[in-house]
Amino acid sequence: MAGSFELSKGSDNQFRFVLKASNGETVLSSEGYTSKASAESGIASIQANCGEDSRYEKKESKNGKFYFVLKAANHQVIGTSQMYASAQARDGGIEATRTNGKTTVIRSNA
């Protein structure tokens, strides 16, 4: 099974998407968007930028967990990872994003 994007509309009327790896795990989550078209543009931006090393910013939270953000060419954050227990696991999440981020499979319940 290949990775996929899941697009949904929340109770706050915001559209969000997640990128799922081939094992079904969420590797990247978006911010909220006011329109479905904007969220779809966010997905297109993930697809366009996920293969570029310079677009990933590795971070460590105050509680010692590791995560990353994926940025567009204009330096805006287009996706944030889950929290990982180690830097090595975070780097695995980046690899999963590179591998699955170009998928054209989009599941929508929005």
N, CA, C and O atoms as a GROMACS GRO file, in nm:
protein
  440
    1MET      N    1   0.084  -0.119   0.000
    1MET     CA    2   0.000   0.000   0.000
    1MET      C    3   0.088   0.125   0.000
    1MET      O    4   0.182   0.134   0.079
    2ALA      N    5   0.059   0.217  -0.086
    2ALA     CA    6   0.133   0.342  -0.094
    2ALA      C    7   0.082   0.440   0.011
    2ALA      O    8  -0.025   0.421   0.068
    3GLY      N    9   0.158   0.545   0.035
    3GLY     CA   10   0.114   0.650   0.125
    3GLY      C   11  -0.005   0.724   0.065
    3GLY      O   12  -0.039   0.706  -0.052
    4SER      N   13  -0.066   0.810   0.147
    4SER     CA   14  -0.182   0.885   0.101
    4SER      C   15  -0.201   1.010   0.186
    4SER      O   16  -0.151   1.020   0.298
    5PHE      N   17  -0.273   1.103   0.129
    5PHE     CA   18  -0.317   1.221   0.203
    5PHE      C   19  -0.462   1.197   0.245
    5PHE      O   20  -0.540   1.139   0.170
    6GLU      N   21  -0.496   1.243   0.364
    6GLU     CA   22  -0.635   1.240   0.410
    6GLU      C   23  -0.675   1.383   0.440
    6GLU      O   24  -0.617   1.449   0.526
    7LEU      N   25  -0.776   1.429   0.368
    7LEU     CA   26  -0.826   1.566   0.380
    7LEU      C   27  -0.959   1.563   0.453
    7LEU      O   28  -1.047   1.484   0.419
    8SER      N   29  -0.973   1.650   0.553
    8SER     CA   30  -1.098   1.651   0.631
    8SER      C   31  -1.134   1.793   0.672
    8SER      O   32  -1.052   1.885   0.666
    9LYS      N   33  -1.258   1.807   0.713
    9LYS     CA   34  -1.308   1.935   0.764
    9LYS      C   35  -1.344   1.915   0.910
    9LYS      O   36  -1.423   1.826   0.943
   10GLY      N   37  -1.287   1.997   0.997
   10GLY     CA   38  -1.310   1.983   1.140
   10GLY      C   39  -1.435   2.053   1.187
   10GLY      O   40  -1.502   2.124   1.111
   11SER      N   41  -1.466   2.033   1.314
   11SER     CA   42  -1.584   2.096   1.374
   11SER      C   43  -1.570   2.248   1.379
   11SER      O   44  -1.669   2.319   1.396
   12ASP      N   45  -1.448   2.299   1.363
   12ASP     CA   46  -1.424   2.443   1.358
   12ASP      C   47  -1.434   2.498   1.216
   12ASP      O   48  -1.400   2.614   1.191
   13ASN      N   49  -1.481   2.414   1.123
   13ASN     CA   50  -1.496   2.450   0.982
   13ASN      C   51  -1.363   2.476   0.912
   13ASN      O   52  -1.361   2.538   0.805
   14GLN      N   53  -1.254   2.430   0.968
   14GLN     CA   54  -1.123   2.440   0.908
   14GLN      C   55  -1.092   2.310   0.835
   14GLN      O   56  -1.127   2.201   0.881
   15PHE      N   57  -1.026   2.321   0.721
   15PHE     CA   58  -0.983   2.205   0.644
   15PHE      C   59  -0.839   2.173   0.683
   15PHE      O   60  -0.756   2.263   0.695
   16ARG      N   61  -0.811   2.045   0.702
   16ARG     CA   62  -0.678   1.999   0.738
   16ARG      C   63  -0.649   1.872   0.661
   16ARG      O   64  -0.739   1.802   0.615
   17PHE      N   65  -0.520   1.843   0.648
   17PHE     CA   66  -0.483   1.716   0.588
   17PHE      C   67  -0.369   1.654   0.667
   17PHE      O   68  -0.294   1.723   0.737
   18VAL      N   69  -0.357   1.525   0.654
   18VAL     CA   70  -0.243   1.452   0.708
   18VAL      C   71  -0.185   1.368   0.596
   18VAL      O   72  -0.255   1.326   0.504
   19LEU      N   73  -0.055   1.344   0.606
   19LEU     CA   74   0.014   1.252   0.516
   19LEU      C   75   0.034   1.124   0.592
   19LEU      O   76   0.094   1.123   0.700
   20LYS      N   77  -0.017   1.014   0.537
   20LYS     CA   78  -0.001   0.883   0.598
   20LYS      C   79   0.104   0.804   0.521
   20LYS      O   80   0.106   0.804   0.398
   21ALA      N   81   0.190   0.737   0.596
   21ALA     CA   82   0.289   0.648   0.534
   21ALA      C   83   0.220   0.522   0.488
   21ALA      O   84   0.102   0.500   0.516
   22SER      N   85   0.292   0.438   0.417
   22SER     CA   86   0.234   0.315   0.364
   22SER      C   87   0.186   0.221   0.474
   22SER      O   88   0.103   0.135   0.448
   23ASN      N   89   0.238   0.236   0.597
   23ASN     CA   90   0.193   0.152   0.708
   23ASN      C   91   0.072   0.211   0.782
   23ASN      O   92   0.027   0.156   0.882
   24GLY      N   93   0.020   0.325   0.732
   24GLY     CA   94  -0.097   0.387   0.791
   24GLY      C   95  -0.067   0.489   0.899
   24GLY      O   96  -0.158   0.555   0.950
   25GLU      N   97   0.060   0.503   0.935
   25GLU     CA   98   0.099   0.599   1.039
   25GLU      C   99   0.099   0.741   0.983
   25GLU      O  100   0.143   0.763   0.870
   26THR      N  101   0.051   0.836   1.062
   26THR     CA  102   0.057   0.977   1.024
   26THR      C  103   0.200   1.026   1.041
   26THR      O  104   0.258   1.012   1.148
   27VAL      N  105   0.256   1.085   0.936
   27VAL     CA  106   0.391   1.138   0.943
   27VAL      C  107   0.396   1.290   0.935
   27VAL      O  108   0.496   1.351   0.973
   28LEU      N  109   0.290   1.351   0.887
   28LEU     CA  110   0.289   1.497   0.870
   28LEU      C  111   0.146   1.547   0.879
   28LEU      O  112   0.054   1.485   0.825
   29SER      N  113   0.126   1.659   0.948
   29SER     CA  114  -0.007   1.720   0.961
   29SER      C  115   0.000   1.866   0.918
   29SER      O  116   0.102   1.933   0.936
   30SER      N  117  -0.108   1.913   0.861
   30SER     CA  118  -0.113   2.052   0.814
   30SER      C  119  -0.171   2.142   0.922
   30SER      O  120  -0.220   2.096   1.025
   31GLU      N  121  -0.163   2.270   0.895
   31GLU     CA  122  -0.235   2.370   0.973
   31GLU      C  123  -0.380   2.370   0.925
   31GLU      O  124  -0.416   2.295   0.835
   32GLY      N  125  -0.463   2.453   0.984
   32GLY     CA  126  -0.600   2.468   0.939
   32GLY      C  127  -0.610   2.565   0.823
   32GLY      O  128  -0.540   2.667   0.821
   33TYR      N  129  -0.696   2.534   0.728
   33TYR     CA  130  -0.720   2.621   0.613
   33TYR      C  131  -0.868   2.658   0.610
   33TYR      O  132  -0.953   2.578   0.649
   34THR      N  133  -0.898   2.779   0.564
   34THR     CA  134  -1.037   2.824   0.561
   34THR      C  135  -1.115   2.768   0.443
   34THR      O  136  -1.238   2.771   0.444
   35SER      N  137  -1.045   2.718   0.341
   35SER     CA  138  -1.115   2.662   0.225
   35SER      C  139  -1.053   2.530   0.184
   35SER      O  140  -0.935   2.504   0.210
   36LYS      N  141  -1.132   2.448   0.122
   36LYS     CA  142  -1.084   2.319   0.072
   36LYS      C  143  -0.977   2.341  -0.035
   36LYS      O  144  -0.877   2.269  -0.039
   37ALA      N  145  -0.997   2.440  -0.120
   37ALA     CA  146  -0.900   2.468  -0.226
   37ALA      C  147  -0.764   2.505  -0.168
   37ALA      O  148  -0.661   2.465  -0.222
   38SER      N  149  -0.762   2.580  -0.059
   38SER     CA  150  -0.636   2.616   0.006
   38SER      C  151  -0.567   2.493   0.063
   38SER      O  152  -0.445   2.479   0.052
   39ALA      N  153  -0.644   2.403   0.124
   39ALA     CA  154  -0.587   2.279   0.176
   39ALA      C  155  -0.530   2.194   0.061
   39ALA      O  156  -0.424   2.135   0.075
   40GLU      N  157  -0.602   2.189  -0.050
   40GLU     CA  158  -0.553   2.115  -0.166
   40GLU      C  159  -0.424   2.177  -0.220
   40GLU      O  160  -0.336   2.105  -0.267
   41SER      N  161  -0.412   2.309  -0.213
   41SER     CA  162  -0.287   2.376  -0.252
   41SER      C  163  -0.175   2.339  -0.156
   41SER      O  164  -0.060   2.325  -0.198
   42GLY      N  165  -0.208   2.322  -0.029
   42GLY     CA  166  -0.109   2.277   0.069
   42GLY      C  167  -0.058   2.138   0.036
   42GLY      O  168   0.062   2.112   0.047
   43ILE      N  169  -0.148   2.050  -0.004
   43ILE     CA  170  -0.107   1.914  -0.046
   43ILE      C  171  -0.014   1.923  -0.166
   43ILE      O  172   0.089   1.855  -0.170
   44ALA      N  173  -0.048   2.006  -0.263
   44ALA     CA  174   0.037   2.023  -0.381
   44ALA      C  175   0.174   2.076  -0.341
   44ALA      O  176   0.275   2.038  -0.401
   45SER      N  177   0.179   2.161  -0.241
   45SER     CA  178   0.306   2.214  -0.195
   45SER      C  179   0.390   2.106  -0.127
   45SER      O  180   0.512   2.103  -0.143
   46ILE      N  181   0.326   2.018  -0.052
   46ILE     CA  182   0.398   1.903   0.007
   46ILE      C  183   0.456   1.818  -0.106
   46ILE      O  184   0.574   1.782  -0.102
   47GLN      N  185   0.374   1.788  -0.205
   47GLN     CA  186   0.419   1.705  -0.318
   47GLN      C  187   0.539   1.768  -0.388
   47GLN      O  188   0.631   1.697  -0.430
   48ALA      N  189   0.539   1.900  -0.400
   48ALA     CA  190   0.646   1.970  -0.471
   48ALA      C  191   0.773   1.984  -0.389
   48ALA      O  192   0.883   1.989  -0.445
   49ASN      N  193   0.761   1.991  -0.257
   49ASN     CA  194   0.875   2.024  -0.173
   49ASN      C  195   0.932   1.908  -0.092
   49ASN      O  196   1.041   1.922  -0.036
   50CYS      N  197   0.864   1.796  -0.085
   50CYS     CA  198   0.905   1.688   0.004
   50CYS      C  199   1.039   1.624  -0.034
   50CYS      O  200   1.102   1.561   0.050
   51GLY      N  201   1.082   1.639  -0.156
   51GLY     CA  202   1.207   1.578  -0.200
   51GLY      C  203   1.330   1.663  -0.178
   51GLY      O  204   1.442   1.618  -0.204
   52GLU      N  205   1.313   1.785  -0.130
   52GLU     CA  206   1.426   1.878  -0.115
   52GLU      C  207   1.473   1.884   0.030
   52GLU      O  208   1.398   1.925   0.119
   53ASP      N  209   1.597   1.843   0.054
   53ASP     CA  210   1.654   1.842   0.189
   53ASP      C  211   1.644   1.977   0.258
   53ASP      O  212   1.617   1.984   0.378
   54SER      N  213   1.665   2.084   0.183
   54SER     CA  214   1.668   2.218   0.243
   54SER      C  215   1.532   2.263   0.295
   54SER      O  216   1.524   2.362   0.367
   55ARG      N  217   1.426   2.193   0.260
   55ARG     CA  218   1.291   2.230   0.304
   55ARG      C  219   1.256   2.175   0.443
   55ARG      O  220   1.155   2.214   0.502
   56TYR      N  221   1.339   2.085   0.495
   56TYR     CA  222   1.313   2.024   0.625
   56TYR      C  223   1.390   2.098   0.734
   56TYR      O  224   1.509   2.127   0.720
   57GLU      N  225   1.320   2.127   0.842
   57GLU     CA  226   1.384   2.188   0.958
   57GLU      C  227   1.366   2.093   1.076
   57GLU      O  228   1.254   2.066   1.119
   58LYS      N  229   1.478   2.044   1.128
   58LYS     CA  230   1.476   1.951   1.240
   58LYS      C  231   1.470   2.031   1.369
   58LYS      O  232   1.543   2.128   1.387
   59LYS      N  233   1.382   1.987   1.461
   59LYS     CA  234   1.361   2.062   1.584
   59LYS      C  235   1.355   1.968   1.704
   59LYS      O  236   1.335   1.848   1.692
   60GLU      N  237   1.375   2.029   1.820
   60GLU     CA  238   1.358   1.958   1.947
   60GLU      C  239   1.268   2.043   2.035
   60GLU      O  240   1.292   2.163   2.051
   61SER      N  241   1.166   1.981   2.093
   61SER     CA  242   1.073   2.054   2.178
   61SER      C  243   1.132   2.074   2.317
   61SER      O  244   1.234   2.015   2.352
   62LYS      N  245   1.068   2.158   2.396
   62LYS     CA  246   1.115   2.187   2.532
   62LYS      C  247   1.114   2.063   2.620
   62LYS      O  248   1.190   2.055   2.717
   63ASN      N  249   1.028   1.966   2.588
   63ASN     CA  250   1.020   1.844   2.670
   63ASN      C  251   1.114   1.734   2.621
   63ASN      O  252   1.104   1.620   2.666
   64GLY      N  253   1.204   1.768   2.528
   64GLY     CA  254   1.305   1.673   2.483
   64GLY      C  255   1.261   1.581   2.371
   64GLY      O  256   1.334   1.490   2.335
   65LYS      N  257   1.142   1.603   2.316
   65LYS     CA  258   1.096   1.524   2.202
   65LYS      C  259   1.145   1.589   2.074
   65LYS      O  260   1.175   1.709   2.070
   66PHE      N  261   1.152   1.509   1.969
   66PHE     CA  262   1.205   1.555   1.841
   66PHE      C  263   1.093   1.560   1.737
   66PHE      O  264   1.002   1.478   1.740
   67TYR      N  265   1.101   1.658   1.646
   67TYR     CA  266   1.004   1.670   1.538
   67TYR      C  267   1.066   1.748   1.424
   67TYR      O  268   1.179   1.796   1.436
   68PHE      N  269   0.993   1.759   1.315
   68PHE     CA  270   1.041   1.838   1.202
   68PHE      C  271   0.925   1.913   1.141
   68PHE      O  272   0.808   1.877   1.158
   69VAL      N  273   0.960   2.019   1.068
   69VAL     CA  274   0.862   2.091   0.988
   69VAL      C  275   0.911   2.088   0.844
   69VAL      O  276   1.031   2.087   0.817
   70LEU      N  277   0.817   2.088   0.752
   70LEU     CA  278   0.846   2.097   0.610
   70LEU      C  279   0.801   2.235   0.564
   70LEU      O  280   0.687   2.275   0.589
   71LYS      N  281   0.890   2.306   0.498
   71LYS     CA  282   0.861   2.442   0.455
   71LYS      C  283   0.856   2.451   0.303
   71LYS      O  284   0.923   2.377   0.232
   72ALA      N  285   0.775   2.543   0.256
   72ALA     CA  286   0.766   2.573   0.113
   72ALA      C  287   0.883   2.662   0.073
   72ALA      O  288   0.960   2.706   0.158
   73ALA      N  289   0.895   2.689  -0.055
   73ALA     CA  290   1.003   2.774  -0.106
   73ALA      C  291   0.998   2.913  -0.044
   73ALA      O  292   1.101   2.978  -0.031
   74ASN      N  293   0.879   2.959  -0.004
   74ASN     CA  294   0.865   3.092   0.057
   74ASN      C  295   0.889   3.088   0.208
   74ASN      O  296   0.865   3.187   0.278
   75HIS      N  297   0.935   2.974   0.259
   75HIS     CA  298   0.971   2.952   0.399
   75HIS      C  299   0.851   2.938   0.493
   75HIS      O  300   0.869   2.935   0.615
   76GLN      N  301   0.731   2.928   0.439
   76GLN     CA  302   0.614   2.904   0.523
   76GLN      C  303   0.606   2.755   0.555
   76GLN      O  304   0.633   2.670   0.471
   77VAL      N  305   0.566   2.725   0.680
   77VAL     CA  306   0.549   2.586   0.722
   77VAL      C  307   0.427   2.530   0.652
   77VAL      O  308   0.319   2.589   0.656
   78ILE      N  309   0.444   2.414   0.587
   78ILE     CA  310   0.332   2.349   0.520
   78ILE      C  311   0.294   2.217   0.587
   78ILE      O  312   0.191   2.158   0.555
   79GLY      N  313   0.378   2.172   0.680
   79GLY     CA  314   0.345   2.051   0.752
   79GLY      C  315   0.436   2.035   0.872
   79GLY      O  316   0.552   2.075   0.870
   80THR      N  317   0.380   1.975   0.978
   80THR     CA  318   0.454   1.949   1.102
   80THR      C  319   0.440   1.802   1.135
   80THR      O  320   0.332   1.744   1.124
   81SER      N  321   0.550   1.742   1.176
   81SER     CA  322   0.550   1.600   1.209
   81SER      C  323   0.491   1.576   1.347
   81SER      O  324   0.463   1.669   1.423
   82GLN      N  325   0.473   1.450   1.378
   82GLN     CA  326   0.440   1.409   1.514
   82GLN      C  327   0.566   1.423   1.599
   82GLN      O  328   0.673   1.454   1.546
   83MET      N  329   0.554   1.402   1.729
   83MET     CA  330   0.670   1.404   1.818
   83MET      C  331   0.733   1.265   1.821
   83MET      O  332   0.663   1.163   1.823
   84TYR      N  333   0.865   1.263   1.822
   84TYR     CA  334   0.941   1.138   1.825
   84TYR      C  335   1.028   1.134   1.949
   84TYR      O  336   1.070   1.238   1.999
   85ALA      N  337   1.055   1.015   1.999
   85ALA     CA  338   1.136   0.997   2.119
   85ALA      C  339   1.284   1.020   2.093
   85ALA      O  340   1.358   1.052   2.186
   86SER      N  341   1.330   1.005   1.969
   86SER     CA  342   1.471   1.020   1.938
   86SER      C  343   1.490   1.095   1.807
   86SER      O  344   1.400   1.103   1.723
   87ALA      N  345   1.610   1.150   1.791
   87ALA     CA  346   1.645   1.217   1.666
   87ALA      C  347   1.645   1.117   1.551
   87ALA      O  348   1.608   1.152   1.439
   88GLN      N  349   1.686   0.995   1.579
   88GLN     CA  350   1.690   0.891   1.475
   88GLN      C  351   1.548   0.860   1.425
   88GLN      O  352   1.526   0.845   1.305
   89ALA      N  353   1.452   0.851   1.518
   89ALA     CA  354   1.313   0.826   1.478
   89ALA      C  355   1.258   0.944   1.397
   89ALA      O  356   1.184   0.924   1.301
   90ARG      N  357   1.294   1.066   1.438
   90ARG     CA  358   1.252   1.185   1.362
   90ARG      C  359   1.307   1.180   1.220
   90ARG      O  360   1.236   1.209   1.124
   91ASP      N  361   1.433   1.142   1.207
   91ASP     CA  362   1.494   1.133   1.075
   91ASP      C  363   1.425   1.026   0.991
   91ASP      O  364   1.415   1.040   0.869
   92GLY      N  365   1.378   0.920   1.054
   92GLY     CA  366   1.298   0.820   0.984
   92GLY      C  367   1.166   0.878   0.936
   92GLY      O  368   1.118   0.842   0.828
   93GLY      N  369   1.107   0.968   1.014
   93GLY     CA  370   0.985   1.036   0.972
   93GLY      C  371   1.008   1.125   0.852
   93GLY      O  372   0.922   1.135   0.764
   94ILE      N  373   1.124   1.188   0.847
   94ILE     CA  374   1.159   1.269   0.730
   94ILE      C  375   1.170   1.180   0.607
   94ILE      O  376   1.121   1.214   0.499
   95GLU      N  377   1.234   1.065   0.622
   95GLU     CA  378   1.246   0.972   0.509
   95GLU      C  379   1.109   0.924   0.464
   95GLU      O  380   1.084   0.910   0.344
   96ALA      N  381   1.019   0.898   0.559
   96ALA     CA  382   0.883   0.855   0.524
   96ALA      C  383   0.809   0.965   0.448
   96ALA      O  384   0.730   0.938   0.358
   97THR      N  385   0.836   1.090   0.486
   97THR     CA  386   0.773   1.203   0.416
   97THR      C  387   0.829   1.214   0.274
   97THR      O  388   0.754   1.237   0.180
   98ARG      N  389   0.959   1.197   0.259
   98ARG     CA  390   1.019   1.199   0.126
   98ARG      C  391   0.961   1.089   0.038
   98ARG      O  392   0.931   1.111  -0.080
   99THR      N  393   0.947   0.971   0.095
   99THR     CA  394   0.898   0.855   0.022
   99THR      C  395   0.751   0.867  -0.016
   99THR      O  396   0.712   0.833  -0.128
  100ASN      N  397   0.669   0.915   0.077
  100ASN     CA  398   0.524   0.914   0.058
  100ASN      C  399   0.465   1.048   0.015
  100ASN      O  400   0.350   1.054  -0.027
  101GLY      N  401   0.542   1.156   0.027
  101GLY     CA  402   0.489   1.289   0.003
  101GLY      C  403   0.450   1.319  -0.140
  101GLY      O  404   0.372   1.411  -0.164
  102LYS      N  405   0.503   1.246  -0.235
  102LYS     CA  406   0.469   1.271  -0.376
  102LYS      C  407   0.344   1.195  -0.421
  102LYS      O  408   0.302   1.206  -0.536
  103THR      N  409   0.285   1.118  -0.330
  103THR     CA  410   0.166   1.041  -0.367
  103THR      C  411   0.056   1.131  -0.421
  103THR      O  412   0.040   1.246  -0.379
  104THR      N  413  -0.018   1.078  -0.513
  104THR     CA  414  -0.135   1.150  -0.567
  104THR      C  415  -0.265   1.096  -0.510
  104THR      O  416  -0.373   1.139  -0.549
  105VAL      N  417  -0.254   1.001  -0.417
  105VAL     CA  418  -0.373   0.945  -0.354
  105VAL      C  419  -0.422   1.040  -0.245
  105VAL      O  420  -0.352   1.064  -0.146
  106ILE      N  421  -0.541   1.094  -0.265
  106ILE     CA  422  -0.600   1.187  -0.169
  106ILE      C  423  -0.738   1.134  -0.133
  106ILE      O  424  -0.826   1.123  -0.217
  107ARG      N  425  -0.754   1.103  -0.005
  107ARG     CA  426  -0.884   1.058   0.046
  107ARG      C  427  -0.947   1.176   0.115
  107ARG      O  428  -0.885   1.240   0.200
  108SER      N  429  -1.070   1.206   0.080
  108SER     CA  430  -1.135   1.324   0.135
  108SER      C  431  -1.271   1.290   0.194
  108SER      O  432  -1.350   1.217   0.134
  109ASN      N  433  -1.296   1.343   0.313
  109ASN     CA  434  -1.431   1.337   0.368
  109ASN      C  435  -1.478   1.479   0.396
  109ASN      O  436  -1.566   1.503   0.479
  110ALA      N  437  -1.418   1.573   0.323
  110ALA     CA  438  -1.451   1.715   0.340
  110ALA      C  439  -1.549   1.761   0.233
  110ALA      O  440  -1.588   1.878   0.232
   0.00000   0.00000   0.00000
